Amino acid sequence: MRPYQVTNPATGQVVETFDNATNEQVQSTIESAHNAYQSWKNTTLSERKQLLLAIADGYKQNKQKLAEIVTEEMGKPIRAALGEVSFAAHIIKYYANNAEKMLADDTIEVNEGSAKIIKRPLGVLYSIMPWNYPHYQVVRFLAPNLMAGNTMILKHAEQCPKTALAIEEIVLAAGVPKGVYNNIFASIEQSADIINDSRVQGVSLTGSERAGASVAATAGAALKKVVLELGGSDPYIVMPDANLEDAVKYAISGRYGNCGQACNAAKRFIIMADIYDAFMDKFIPAVKAITPADPLLDDTFMGPVSSNLAAKGLQKQVDSAIQQGATVLVDGGMRADNSDNTAWFDPMVLTDVTSDMDVYHQELFGPVAVVHKVNTIDEAISLANDAPYGLGASIHTTNQETIDYLSEKLEVGMVTVNADSASEAETPFGGVKISGFGRELGELGIGEFLNYKLIRDKS
């Protein structure tokens, strides 16, 4: 059983350890969420809206504290952590202000009588959340489902227990009734028990494909609705007519922001031969200029990766790629002077990665870019689609026909044009292939855990 423990990846210091939930606490939490649902589902949208706006206000009032906890738990630079907390509040406000329209009845034209679909909650939901965006990932589940009338149990990542407790505290302080939102420090085995419980109606997981496969298997056997947002190995395609300065700028932010630890980060850079040398002449020096630093400093762009274990795993992947023939263009990697539990990992760039190498088919969850040179747009598409993942893609061109062609042909759930792959409250987030299924954010996000009840009147 993995402990819920805060280990600062910048210092290696074990800050605090929390007790795992007992089986009795798990059952009590499920019962609390189930009982709360009986009344929460009958609250008005206006009541729920006011409570969500109070949660958003709690985020605003506690912004600095929340950000500092994130930095301590997983090494996110404080500037980025503050940005994440603000974005979380924005998502909460978005659903508070727009859910009424999203949840309105839909009328269906029929030959006789009338037909409509009313949208109602499902019940208790279980959510398993990751460490890389410990507020953003949670609120994109929390906000739409609270507005929809569902209650929820949340299992956060083992390395983010202080964030988990802080979120629960803000929700309760906002006036949300006890039992509507429940934090639980559950084990993997207890998660299976929660999913199998008849009082739980749906499951959402953001994490690795391995975790997703396990949760989906359990949920499927229990006939529960499940939404999975899993890994990605997003292509970043630069065409000859692209704005070179912008393409390099977004390549840096898209690959090395959050220390490269984002499922939808740019990971495979596919550069047309006509512009390859010019791109690399700017990209390589920009990568070399990145120096991981104290994440509590206001001007730090990149801190450590999330944990010593994560750094070792990433280094193992890089070493395998080099042994199998990859070329190192920027030599960084796990620092030799890492001590104890520190997790410093300097940026890297690899090329000559081919399909017979293990890393070609893997996600590099950290500050390592893989660069490919291609000669034609169809070669770029073929390379981009030759991956088990299908989360997102970035394309860089000033030609609308090229934008349309690439957007149509890429086998992904999201395409970003002339920017990095940032998400927005208003737009759906999710992918295809082993990147998962279902969507979060936007109107599609609130629709995942609803009962679309048909009312057919033939009188």
For each residue, the residues with C-beta under 8 A, 3 or more apart:
1: 20 187 189
2: 158 187
3: 17 18 20 158
4: 17 18 19 20 158 159 161 185
5: 14 16 17 18 158 159 161
6: 14 15 16 17 72 73 159 160 161 162
7: 12 13 14 15 159 307 308 341
8: 11 12 13 15 72 73 75
9: 12 74 75 303 304 305 306 307 308 341 342 343
10: 75 294 295 296 303 304 342 343 344
11: 8 342
12: 7 8 9 308 339 340 341 342
13: 7 8 341
14: 5 6 7 17 341
15: 6 7 8 72
16: 5 6 161 162
17: 3 4 5 6 14
18: 3 4 5 161 185
19: 4 185
20: 1 3 4 185 186 187
21: 25 26 29 184 185 186 187 190
22: 25 26
23: 26 27 190 193
24: 27 28
25: 21 22 28 29 184
26: 21 22 23 29 30 184 186 190 193 194
27: 23 24 30 31
28: 24 25 31 32
29: 21 25 26 32 33 153 182 184
30: 26 27 33 34 124 153 194 197 199 200
31: 27 28 34 35 199
32: 28 29 35 36 178 179 182
33: 29 30 36 37 124 151 152 153 179 180 182 199
34: 30 31 37 38 123 124 151 199
35: 31 32 38 179
36: 32 33 39 40 151 177 178 179 180
37: 33 34 40 41 121 123 124 150 151 180
38: 34 35 41 42
39: 36 42 43 177
40: 36 37 43 149 150 151 177 180
41: 37 38 120 121 123 149 150
42: 38 39
43: 39 40 47 48 149
44: 47 48
45: 48 49 99 100 103 147
46: 49 50
47: 43 44 50 51
48: 43 44 45 51 52 96 99 146 147 149
49: 45 46 52 53 96 97 99 100 147
50: 46 47 53 54
51: 47 48 54 55 146 174 175 176
52: 48 49 55 56 92 93 95 96 143 146 147 174
53: 49 50 56 57 92 93 96
54: 50 51 57 58 174 175
55: 51 52 58 59 92 170 171 174 176
56: 52 53 59 60 89 90 92 93 96
57: 53 54 60 61 174
58: 54 55 61 62 170 171 173 174
59: 55 56 62 63 66 85 86 88 89 92 135 170
60: 56 57 63 89
61: 57 58
62: 58 59 65 66 166 170
63: 59 60 66 67 82 85 86 89
64: 67 68 82
65: 62 68 69 166
66: 59 62 63 69 70 81 85 135 163 166
67: 63 64 70 71 78 81 82 84 85
68: 64 65 71 72 78 81 296
69: 65 66 72 73 162 163 166
70: 66 67 73 74 76 81 84 85 134 135 160 163
71: 67 68 74 75 76 77 78 81 295 296 303
72: 6 8 15 68 69 162
73: 6 8 69 70 131 134 159 160 162 163
74: 9 70 71 131 132 134 159 160 306 307
75: 8 9 10 71 259 295 303 304 305 306 343
76: 70 71 80 81 84 258 259 295 303
77: 71 80 81 295 297 300 301 302 303
78: 67 68 71 81 82 295 296 297 298 300
79: 82 83 298 299 300
80: 76 77 83 84 257 258
81: 66 67 68 70 71 76 77 78 84 85 295
82: 63 64 67 78 79 85 86
83: 79 80 86 87
84: 67 70 76 80 81 87 88 133 135 136
85: 59 63 66 67 70 81 82 88 89 135
86: 59 63 82 83 89 90
87: 83 84 90 91 136 425
88: 59 84 85 91 92 135 136 138 139
89: 56 59 60 63 85 86 92 93
90: 56 86 87 93 94 425
91: 87 88 94 95 136 139 140 143 425 441
92: 52 53 55 56 59 88 89 95 96 139 142 143
93: 52 53 56 89 90 96 97
94: 90 91 97 98 143 425 426
95: 52 91 92 98 99 143 144 146 147 425 446
96: 48 49 52 53 56 92 93 99 143 147
97: 49 93 94
98: 94 95 101 102 443
99: 45 48 49 95 96 102 103 144 147 148 446
100: 45 49 103 104
101: 98 104
102: 98 99 443 446 447
103: 45 99 100 119 147 148 446 450
104: 100 101 119
105: 116 117 118 119
106: 116 117 119
107: 114 115 116
108: 115 116 117
109: 115
110: 113 114 115 456
111:
112: 458
113: 110 456 457 458 459
114: 107 110 456 457
115: 107 108 109 110 454 455 456 457
116: 105 106 107 108 454 455
117: 105 106 108 452 453 454 455
118: 105 452 453 455
119: 103 104 105 106 148 447 450 451 452 453
120: 41 149 450 451 453
121: 37 41 145 148 149 150 449 450 451
122: 125 150 201 202 225 449 450 451
123: 34 37 41 150 151 199 200 201 202
124: 30 33 34 37 150 151 152 153 199 200 201
125: 122 141 145 150 151 152 153 200 201 202 203 204 449
126: 152 153 154 155 191 194 195 200 202 203 204
127: 138 141 142 152 153 154 155 203 204 205
128: 155 191 203 204 205 206 207 211 215
129: 134 137 138 141 154 155 156 157 206
130: 133 134 137 157 206 207
131: 73 74 134 156 157 159 160 306
132: 74 137 258 261 262 263 306
133: 84 130 136 137 258 262
134: 70 73 74 129 130 131 137 138 156 157 160 163 164
135: 59 66 70 84 85 88 138 139 163 167
136: 84 87 88 91 133 139 140
137: 129 130 132 133 134 140 141 206
138: 88 127 129 134 135 141 142 154 156 167
139: 88 91 92 135 136 142 143
140: 91 136 137 143 144 429 440 441 445
141: 125 127 129 137 138 144 145 152 154 204 440
142: 92 127 138 139 145 146 152 154 167 171 181
143: 52 91 92 94 95 96 139 140 146 147
144: 95 99 140 141 147 148 440 445 446
145: 121 125 141 142 148 150 152 446 449
146: 48 51 52 95 142 143 149 150 152 176 180 181
147: 45 48 49 52 95 96 99 103 143 144 446
148: 99 103 119 121 144 145 446 449 450
149: 40 41 43 48 120 121 146
150: 37 40 41 121 122 123 124 125 145 146 201 202 449
151: 33 34 36 37 40 123 124 125 179 180 181 182
152: 33 124 125 126 127 141 142 145 146 180 181 182
153: 29 30 33 124 125 126 127 182 184 194 200
154: 126 127 129 138 141 142 164 167 168 181 182 183 184
155: 126 127 128 129 184 185 186 191 194
156: 129 131 134 138 160 161 163 164 167 183
157: 129 130 131 134 160
158: 2 3 4 5 161
159: 4 5 6 7 73 74 131 306 307
160: 6 70 73 74 131 134 156 157 163 164
161: 4 5 6 16 18 156 158 164 165 185
162: 6 16 69 72 73 165 166
163: 66 69 70 73 134 135 156 160 166 167
164: 134 154 156 160 161 167 168 183 185
165: 161 162 168 169 183
166: 62 65 66 69 162 163 169 170
167: 135 138 142 154 156 163 164 170 171 183
168: 154 164 165 171 172 181 182 183
169: 165 166 172 173
170: 55 58 59 62 166 167 173 174
171: 55 58 142 167 168 174 176 180 181
172: 168 169 175 176 178 181
173: 58 169 170
174: 51 52 54 55 57 58 170 171
175: 51 54 172
176: 51 55 146 171 172 180 181
177: 36 39 40 180
178: 32 36 172
179: 32 33 35 36 151 182
180: 33 36 37 40 146 151 152 171 176 177
181: 142 146 151 152 154 168 171 172 176
182: 29 32 33 151 152 153 154 168 179
183: 154 156 164 165 167 168
184: 21 25 26 29 153 154 155 190 194
185: 4 18 19 20 21 155 161 164
186: 20 21 26 155 190 191 194
187: 1 2 20 21 190 191
188: 191 192 214
189: 1 192 193
190: 21 23 26 184 186 187 193 194
191: 126 128 155 186 187 188 194 195 215 218
192: 188 189 195 196 218
193: 23 26 189 190 196 197
194: 26 30 126 153 155 184 186 190 191 197 200
195: 126 191 192 200 203 215 218 219 222 224
196: 192 193 200 218 221 222
197: 30 193 194 200
198:
199: 30 31 33 34 123 124
200: 30 123 124 125 126 153 194 195 196 197 203 224
201: 122 123 124 125 150 224 225 449
202: 122 123 125 126 150 224 225 226 227 448 449
203: 125 126 127 128 195 200 215 219 224 225 226 227
204: 125 126 127 128 141 226 227 228 229 438 440 448 449
205: 127 128 211 212 215 226 227 228 229
206: 128 129 130 137 228 229 230 263
207: 128 130 211 212 230
208: 211 212 230 231
209: 212 213 230 231 434 435 436
210: 213 214
211: 128 205 207 208 214 215 230
212: 205 207 208 209 215 216 228 230 436
213: 209 210 216 217
214: 188 210 211 217 218
215: 128 191 195 203 205 211 212 218 219 226 228
216: 212 213 219 220 226 228
217: 213 214 220 221
218: 191 192 195 196 214 215 221 222
219: 195 203 215 216 222 224 225 226
220: 216 217 223 224 226
221: 196 217 218
222: 195 196 218 219
223: 220
224: 195 200 201 202 203 219 220
225: 122 201 202 203 219 448 449
226: 202 203 204 205 215 216 219 220 438
227: 202 203 204 205 430 436 437 438 439 440 448 449
228: 204 205 206 212 215 216 436 437 438
229: 204 205 206 263 429 430 431 435 436 438 440
230: 206 207 208 209 211 212 263 391 431 434 435 436
231: 208 209 263 363 365 389 391 434 435
232: 263 264 265 267 363 389 390 391 392 431 435
233: 267 268 362 363 364 387 388 389 391
234: 264 265 266 267 268 389 391 392 393 394 412 421
235: 266 267 268 269 270 380 383 384 387 393 394 410
236: 251 254 255 266 267 268 269 270 393 394 396
237: 270 271 380 384 393 394 395 396 406
238: 242 247 251 269 270 271 272 275 279 396
239: 242 272 275 377 395 396 397 399 402
240: 272 274 275
241: 397 398 399 402
242: 238 239 246 247 275 396 397 398 418
243: 246 247 396 398 418
244: 247 248 275 278 279 282
245: 248 249 282
246: 242 243 249 250 396 418
247: 238 242 243 244 250 251 279 396
248: 244 245 251 252 279 282 283 286
249: 245 246 252 253
250: 246 247 253 254 266 394 396 418 419 420
251: 236 238 247 248 254 255 266 269 283 286 369 420
252: 248 249 255 256 257 283 286 287 290
253: 249 250 256 257 420
254: 236 250 251 257 265 266 394 420 421
255: 236 251 252 260 265 266 267 269 367 369
256: 252 253 259 260 287 290 301 302 347 367 369
257: 80 252 253 254 260 262 265 301 302 420
258: 76 80 132 133 261 262 265
259: 75 76 256 292 302 303 304 305 306 345 366 367
260: 255 256 257 265 267 305 364 365 366 367 368
261: 132 258 265 305 306 310 365 366
262: 132 133 257 258 265
263: 132 206 229 230 231 232 363 391 435
264: 232 234 391 392 414 421 423 429
265: 232 234 254 255 257 258 260 261 262 421
266: 234 235 236 250 251 254 255 269 369 394 420 421
267: 232 233 234 235 236 255 260 363 364 369 370
268: 233 234 235 236 370 372 383 384 387
269: 235 236 238 251 255 266 283 369 370 371 372
270: 235 236 237 238 372 374 380 383 384
271: 237 238 275 276 279 280 371 372 373 374
272: 238 239 240 275 276 373 374 375 377 380
273: 276 373 374 375
274: 240
275: 238 239 240 242 244 271 272 278 279
276: 271 272 273 279 280 373
277: 280 281
278: 244 275 281 282
279: 238 244 247 248 271 275 276 282 283
280: 271 276 277 283 284 329 371
281: 277 278 284 285
282: 244 245 248 278 279 285 286
283: 248 251 252 269 279 280 286 287 349 371
284: 280 281 287 288 329 330 349
285: 281 282 288 289
286: 248 251 252 282 283 289 290
287: 252 256 283 284 290 330 347 349 369
288: 284 285 330 347
289: 285 286
290: 252 256 286 287 301 302 347 367
291: 302 346
292: 259 300 302 303 304 344 345 346 347
293: 297 300 302 303
294: 10 297 300 303
295: 10 71 75 76 77 78 81 300 303 304
296: 10 68 71 78 300
297: 77 78 293 294 300
298: 78 79
299: 79
300: 77 78 79 292 293 294 295 296 297 303
301: 77 256 257 290
302: 77 256 257 259 290 291 292 293 347 367
303: 9 10 71 75 76 77 259 292 293 294 295 300
304: 9 10 75 259 292 295 311 342 343 344 345
305: 9 75 259 260 261 310 311 314 343 344 345 366 367
306: 9 74 75 131 132 159 259 261 310 343
307: 7 9 74 159 310 311 341 343
308: 7 9 12 311 312 338 340 341 342 343
309: 312 313
310: 261 305 306 307 313 314 343 365 366
311: 304 305 307 308 314 315 334 338 343 344 345 366
312: 308 309 315 316 334
313: 309 310 316 317
314: 305 310 311 317 318 334 345 364 365 366 368
315: 311 312 318 319 333 334 345
316: 312 313 319 320
317: 313 314 320 321 358 359 362 364 368
318: 314 315 321 322 333 348 350 359 364 368
319: 315 316 322 323
320: 316 317 323 324 357 358 359
321: 317 318 324 326 350 353 357 358 359
322: 318 319 325 326 328 350
323: 319 320
324: 320 321 356 357 358 359
325: 322 352 354 357
326: 321 322 350 351 352 353 357 359
327: 350 351 352
328: 322 331 348 349 350
329: 280 284 349 350 351 371
330: 284 287 288 347 348 349
331: 328 348
332: 345 346 347 348 367
333: 315 318 345 346 348
334: 311 312 314 315 338 344 345
335: 338 344 345 346
336:
337:
338: 308 311 334 335 342 343 344
339: 12 342
340: 12 308
341: 7 9 12 13 14 307 308
342: 9 10 11 12 304 308 338 339
343: 9 10 75 304 305 306 307 308 310 311 338
344: 10 292 304 305 311 334 335 338
345: 259 292 304 305 311 314 315 332 333 334 335 366 367
346: 291 292 332 333 335 367
347: 256 287 288 290 292 302 330 332 367 368 369
348: 318 328 330 331 332 333 367 368 369
349: 283 284 287 328 329 330 368 369 370 371
350: 318 321 322 326 327 328 329 353 359 368 369 370 371
351: 326 327 329 370 371 372 373
352: 325 326 327
353: 321 326 350 357 359 360 370 372
354: 325 357 360
355: 360 361 386
356: 324 360
357: 320 321 324 325 326 353 354 360
358: 317 320 321 324 361 362
359: 317 318 320 321 324 326 350 353 362 364 370
360: 353 354 355 356 357
361: 355 358 387 388
362: 233 317 358 359
363: 231 232 233 263 267 389
364: 233 260 267 314 317 318 359 368 370
365: 231 260 261 310 314
366: 259 260 261 305 310 311 314 345
367: 255 256 259 260 290 302 305 332 345 346 347 348
368: 260 314 317 318 347 348 349 350 364
369: 251 255 256 266 267 269 287 347 348 349 350
370: 267 268 269 349 350 351 353 359 364
371: 269 271 280 283 329 349 350 351
372: 268 269 270 271 351 353 383
373: 271 272 273 276 351
374: 270 271 272 273 379 380 383
375: 272 273 379
376: 379 380
377: 239 272 380 381 402 405 406
378: 381 382
379: 374 375 376 382 383
380: 235 237 270 272 374 376 377 383 384 406
381: 377 378 384 385 406 409 410
382: 378 379 385 386
383: 235 268 270 372 374 379 380 386
384: 235 237 268 270 380 381 387 393 410 411
385: 381 382 409 410 411
386: 355 382 383
387: 233 235 268 361 384 390 433
388: 233 361 433 434
389: 231 232 233 234 363 431 433 434 435
390: 232 387 411 412 413 431 432 433 434 435
391: 230 231 232 233 234 263 264 412 413 414 430 431 435 436
392: 232 234 264 412 413 414 415 416 421 431
393: 234 235 236 237 384 406 410 412 414 415 416 421
394: 234 235 236 237 250 254 266 415 416 417 419 420 421
395: 237 239 402 403 406 407 410 415 416 417 418
396: 236 237 238 239 242 243 246 247 250 417 418
397: 239 241 242 402 403 406 417 418
398: 241 242 243 418
399: 239 241 402 403
400: 403 404
401: 404 405
402: 239 241 377 395 397 399 405 406
403: 395 397 399 400 406 407 417
404: 400 401 407 408
405: 377 401 402 408 409
406: 237 377 380 381 393 395 397 402 403 409 410 415
407: 395 403 404 410 415 417
408: 404 405
409: 381 385 405 406
410: 235 381 384 385 393 395 406 407 415
411: 384 385 390 432 433
412: 234 390 391 392 393 415 431 432 435
413: 390 391 392 429 430 431 432 435 439
414: 264 391 392 393 421 427 428 429 430 431
415: 392 393 394 395 406 407 410 412
416: 392 393 394 395 419 420 421 422
417: 394 395 396 397 403 407
418: 242 243 246 250 395 396 397 398
419: 250 394 416 422
420: 250 251 253 254 257 266 394 416
421: 234 254 264 265 266 392 393 394 414 416
422: 416 419
423: 264 427 429 441
424: 427 441
425: 87 90 91 94 95 441 442
426: 94 441 442
427: 414 423 424 441 442
428: 414 439 440 441 442 443 444 445
429: 140 229 264 413 414 423 439 440 441 442 445
430: 227 229 391 413 414 435 436 437 438 439 440 444
431: 229 230 232 389 390 391 392 412 413 414 435 436
432: 390 411 412 413 435 437
433: 387 388 389 390 411
434: 209 230 231 388 389 390
435: 209 229 230 231 232 263 389 390 391 412 413 430 431 432
436: 209 212 227 228 229 230 391 430 431
437: 227 228 430 432
438: 204 226 227 228 229 430 448
439: 227 413 428 429 430 442 444 445 448
440: 140 141 144 204 227 229 428 429 430 444 445 448
441: 91 140 423 424 425 426 427 428 429 444 445
442: 425 426 427 428 429 439 445
443: 98 102 428 446 447
444: 428 430 439 440 441 447 448
445: 140 144 428 429 439 440 441 442 448
446: 95 99 102 103 144 145 147 148 443 450
447: 102 119 443 444 450
448: 202 204 225 227 438 439 440 444 445
449: 121 122 125 145 148 150 201 202 204 225 227
450: 103 119 120 121 122 148 446 447
451: 119 120 121 122
452: 117 118 119
453: 117 118 119 120
454: 115 116 117
455: 115 116 117 118
456: 110 113 114 115
457: 113 114 115
458: 112 113
459: 113
